Amino acid sequence: MLAANGHYSERVNRVLDYIGEHLDEELSLDRLSQIACFSPFHFHRIFQGITGETLNAHVRRVRLERAALLLRTSPRRRITDAAIETGFAGTAEFSRAFKNHFGRAPSSWDRRSPLEKSKICKAPDGLSFYTLEELEDWAANVRVQVSRLEAFRYVYIRVFAPYGNMRLVDAYYSLTGWLAERGTDMRGVVFIGMSLDDPAITPSEQCRFDMGVAFRKQPESDGLLSEILRSRGQAEAGIALPDRSECDPREFSIRDLEAQEIAAIHCIGDLGHVDRAWHYLYRIWLPSGAFEPANFPAMEVFVRQPEEIGWETFDLHTCIPVARL
């Protein structure tokens, strides 16, 4: 992946977000280059230079990974339905692409075994795995809450290959520095990390993680962000929404996100506790319930920040946007 002009990165991020939200639609070069405000004659090379993938390869990979997630979390879903929902013409095309990418046919996958063990996808070193019995024992005193995350404006830094290094920590401190320069009280905003890819499915070097800060679009609204602010004594915090002129595109991107339903576990503990929460949500709670993951990234919504409790202990909600089956 190449270093890029900040304006270029922000415009390519716009396209990456659009692709992830419209997988079941036609994603033509003309349409995507229009979203990026680049000429179609040059956009393909710009996209590959910044992401390290061709546009077609990226679209196909993200479609396959989304389909794998749907199959893993909804065991009764038909392969044909997962194929159509993620933009494939039918089962035959999907099955060929799935086998080429993951090294096995979707019909032969038990929907439980990690796909990172395939001949193509390699997960980060030390990827954890728990038996179902271990997760059920861990979850004996855990509550999954289905609630609302209200609409917010998100200022973020997109980090590629985020695991096993300090890139996410560096992004966090870049954001806190920006908030200080802006004169924004950190108690009146909420930090949110968004995992755009599942490290059990996506190769580690292609994983993306957005580290950002959320500004409520309607301070009088009610939801998880308001709940967190109330816990800090900041329920009525009215902080002006940032606009693009305040965000240097060489470092930050900005987008508006609509209100959504989420399934969340409140985690207070070390990284292992947070990791088990993710495994439990994806491997036990979703497959056994009345929900499926919505076409939106998983999130870690911070209650307390590292300045308060350090980087060894976390106080956050692991959140999966969900849709009712």
Secondary structure by P-SEA (a helix, b strand, c coil): cccccaaaaaaaaaaaaaaaacccccccaaaaaaaaccccccaaaaaaaaccccaaaaaaaaaaaaaaaaaaacccccaaaaaaaaccccaaaaaaaaaaaccccccccccccccccccccccccccccccaaaaaaaaccbbbbbccccbbbbbbcccccccccaaaaaaaaaaaaaaaaaccccccbbbbbbccccccccccccbbbbbbbbbbcccccccaaaaaaaaacccccccccccccccccccccccccccccbbbbbbcccaaaaaaaaaaaccccccccccccccbbbbbccccccccccccccccccccccccc
